[in-house]
Amino acid sequence: MTAPTTPLRANDHHQANDIEEAERAHLTAVLGQVRVAVARSGALAARTEESHREAGAQLAASRGELAPEEAHLSAFELNRLDAQAAVAARSHRRLEKLLASPYFARVDFLDGDDAAARGAGADPDASAGPDAGGTVPGGGAPEVTYIGRFAFTWENKAVVSDWRSPVAALFYDFEPGPAAFQAPAGERRGTLVRKRQVAVEVGRLVYAVDSSSSVRDEVLAQALSRSSDAKMHDIVASIQREQNAVIRDEAPGTLVIQGVAGSGKTSIALHRVAYLLYRQKERLSSQSVAILSPSRVFSDYISGVLPELGEEPVRSWSLHELASLLLEGIAKVAPARSFADEADAVRAERAQVKGTEKFAQSLAAWLDGQLAAGGALFEPHDLPVGGDVAEAAWLAERFSAYAPVPFEERLDLVAGDALELAHGKTFGRYAHAMPTRRELRSRLLRMMRAKNPLALYRRFLADTGRSALLKMAARGTVEWEDSFPLVLCAWAFRGADGFAAAAPVRHLVIDEMQDLSPAAHEAVSRLFRCDKTLLGDANQLVDGRVAAPPETVAAHYPGARVVRLMTSYRSTFEITELARRVLPVGGLVAVERHGEDPRFVRCGDTAGMLAAVGAAVGRWRAAGRRTLGIIAKSDFLAARYAELIGRVHEVALITDETDTYPGGIVVTSVRLAKGLEFDEAVLLDADGRQYATEADRHLLYVALTRAMHGLTILYRDEPSPFLVDVPRG
Ligand SMILES: Nc1ncnc2c1ncn2[C@@H]1O[C@H](COP(=O)(O)OP(=O)(O)OP(=O)(O)O)[C@@H](O)[C@H]1O
């Protein structure tokens, strides 16, 4: 990292040196304290770990000799020590991270009353020195706060404040001048006297600059021009104001974030999780947050961010993993088939119908109708209960009375009523012949016209003239597109509380929300009753569906709020401009970071394509970049190319089964590249044969927007019509 090159003002050179000198001295002092704290916390972590181990060994040795209550107590003590050891280890790890970079910013704030009384403005020159925090005309020192990834306290004094603390909002939301933040005791108004970027790497001060908007633009540009990695990184030092508003939005319910490609949605969602974990400690823990992401490789790619921010990793599911989990004991789920690979037109048609809003809405309405009083699924007949008979009409009336309770619970309630009635009528004479509630419930279940979720789904399809839509992929295995409709049917039986996977989740993050079919949104909305953050881009569709505005997605989540992010940060201006011409996105703002123009290469045939790939690999190596994504339209083509390219270069193919993002050179389909980013991208076969339809236009948009710094577009004879009005070299 180098210091921003923004010209400083007249006497700035001296001032800059003064600032750096003072900040260097401050850093040395803080690092000294952190070093002592690391040594202490290391010793504490070792001691607690040792106590835990000893207690475990003792418990194991005395097993069998302890009375049950003693054993219970020891186990309890062991758990306590275990938790203590985990806390100590975590705090030690955090402190160790502080050694490399204890903070990244500093704000000097003068409370409103003081500022008003002394007529103080935002005048950083009035400072007595960077370390002291300076004085303002008329005296009175502003409160100086250093902001880092985690808080650090020394002798009961806050040395570094967490980026999520209320005071840190000053750094993200205000320029020097009038400012305010929400302190625990209420709003504090006053003046932000100074805002400073302080870059520290490996314990050394790289630069310290008082921040104006041009400095911050450059700090951002620098962050964006770095080389990409096999893991996504935190962006705490350069979160933008519009992003901060989303991260710190604490209103309950569902937040839907529609953002253009590269607007930082995934980064924001992860920072938001870290923020909520910090702010809502008593309500949320890493065990109660879950992230739904498009693929396993994506889960791996984002897995480093929360630990970087000092939080434990949270549970993460791919969409397929979640569907399989929710359908455990009901059906297996066939893998999703990529639309770009689909050769079976009938199957594609089936999938297309099940991906529509209309299908989801008709299923949801049909299920609601069946669950409502008067639903026609329960066809009771007289039922002997002990010495009594529960009459069909009475059973039907009880069943209706409990509407809209889910079927399983409702049958249980009716069974309970029938037992109570029979006991009452027979005065206990038939106690020996009384069935259990459970037995009665299964007899009642036999009176349902659909006895399980799959039968219910079949009945829905039959009732609405769509029976041809269901083809089992194999025995007991449904096609991917049937999985969430089937989850909805399971929900009608069990209700939201009947899914072990959903129950512990108190905040659900759904990344790439456009990947979820309307039926999937409806199912997730009904099963997960917790707060949710959804994020995605309606333009990044990779399954052939028609783009729907985020409001359509939000309509599945009662009371959901929608925010839009329009600035694209990932790619250079030149790449974003090209993407914008392929798919005009109204309101998109390309961040001003320039690079070379995308390169277009006519290749003629496969041999020419491979030669051009070789040249692109050579250029990428020479540039010293870390990741190169070679992107084919379909999974099938990606596999073929990986084999061919792999004969010359070391490459990794990304498939649905890939669970670690390898970095280096990867070959992948557009579908699996979505959400990822590469220093440079090479698009294979970007011609009219491959990219011709509207659905293909969206694929092309996704592929182009994966590139951060460089883009090479290879085509055989003529480029795709979506690229033709683009100037070519
Ligand atoms: N404020 C920021 N400071 C530094 N880097 C940022 C900032 N915002 C976004 N970025 C970077 O921009 C890139 C895109 O971010 P991210 O992947 O979160 O975007 P996205 O909206 O989820 O993208 P897509 O929808 O295209 O997959 C990442 O490299 C991220 O680090």
The ligand as an SDF file (V2000), in Angstrom:
LIG
                    3D

 31 33  0  0  0  0  0  0  0  0999 V2000
  -16.4100    0.1740   -0.0070 N   0  0  0  0  0  0  0  0  0  0  0  0
  -15.5980   -0.6700   -0.5920 C   0  0  0  0  0  0  0  0  0  0  0  0
  -14.2740   -0.6150   -0.3520 N   0  0  0  0  0  0  0  0  0  0  0  0
  -13.4110   -1.4770   -0.9500 C   0  0  0  0  0  0  0  0  0  0  0  0
  -13.8080   -2.4380   -1.7900 N   0  0  0  0  0  0  0  0  0  0  0  0
  -15.1200   -2.5470   -2.0550 C   0  0  0  0  0  0  0  0  0  0  0  0
  -16.0690   -1.6790   -1.4830 C   0  0  0  0  0  0  0  0  0  0  0  0
  -17.2960   -2.0350   -1.9250 N   0  0  0  0  0  0  0  0  0  0  0  0
  -17.1150   -3.0900   -2.7470 C   0  0  0  0  0  0  0  0  0  0  0  0
  -15.8050   -3.3970   -2.8270 N   0  0  0  0  0  0  0  0  0  0  0  0
  -15.1830   -4.4620   -3.6050 C   0  0  0  0  0  0  0  0  0  0  0  0
  -15.9240   -4.6350   -4.8000 O   0  0  0  0  0  0  0  0  0  0  0  0
  -15.9430   -6.0100   -5.1540 C   0  0  0  0  0  0  0  0  0  0  0  0
  -17.3570   -6.4460   -5.3230 C   0  0  0  0  0  0  0  0  0  0  0  0
  -17.9500   -6.6330   -4.0600 O   0  0  0  0  0  0  0  0  0  0  0  0
  -19.0410   -7.7500   -3.8390 P   0  0  0  0  0  0  0  0  0  0  0  0
  -18.5820   -9.0670   -4.3950 O   0  0  0  0  0  0  0  0  0  0  0  0
  -19.4410   -7.6810   -2.4270 O   0  0  0  0  0  0  0  0  0  0  0  0
  -20.1780   -7.1590   -4.7870 O   0  0  0  0  0  0  0  0  0  0  0  0
  -21.5650   -7.7770   -5.2290 P   0  0  0  0  0  0  0  0  0  0  0  0
  -22.4880   -6.6460   -5.3560 O   0  0  0  0  0  0  0  0  0  0  0  0
  -21.9460   -8.8930   -4.3150 O   0  0  0  0  0  0  0  0  0  0  0  0
  -21.1790   -8.3330   -6.6670 O   0  0  0  0  0  0  0  0  0  0  0  0
  -21.9230   -9.3050   -7.6960 P   0  0  0  0  0  0  0  0  0  0  0  0
  -23.3890   -9.1480   -7.5660 O   0  0  0  0  0  0  0  0  0  0  0  0
  -21.4250   -8.8180   -9.0150 O   0  0  0  0  0  0  0  0  0  0  0  0
  -21.4040  -10.6690   -7.4020 O   0  0  0  0  0  0  0  0  0  0  0  0
  -15.1820   -6.7430   -4.0770 C   0  0  0  0  0  0  0  0  0  0  0  0
  -13.8490   -6.8960   -4.4880 O   0  0  0  0  0  0  0  0  0  0  0  0
  -15.2440   -5.7990   -2.8910 C   0  0  0  0  0  0  0  0  0  0  0  0
  -14.1630   -5.9750   -2.0210 O   0  0  0  0  0  0  0  0  0  0  0  0
  1  2  1  0
  2  3  1  0
  2  7  2  0
  3  4  2  0
  4  5  1  0
  5  6  2  0
  6  7  1  0
  6 10  1  0
  7  8  1  0
  8  9  2  0
  9 10  1  0
 10 11  1  0
 11 12  1  0
 11 30  1  0
 12 13  1  0
 13 14  1  0
 13 28  1  0
 14 15  1  0
 15 16  1  0
 16 17  2  0
 16 18  1  0
 16 19  1  0
 19 20  1  0
 20 21  2  0
 20 22  1  0
 20 23  1  0
 23 24  1  0
 24 25  2  0
 24 26  1  0
 24 27  1  0
 28 29  1  0
 28 30  1  0
 30 31  1  0
M  END
$$$$
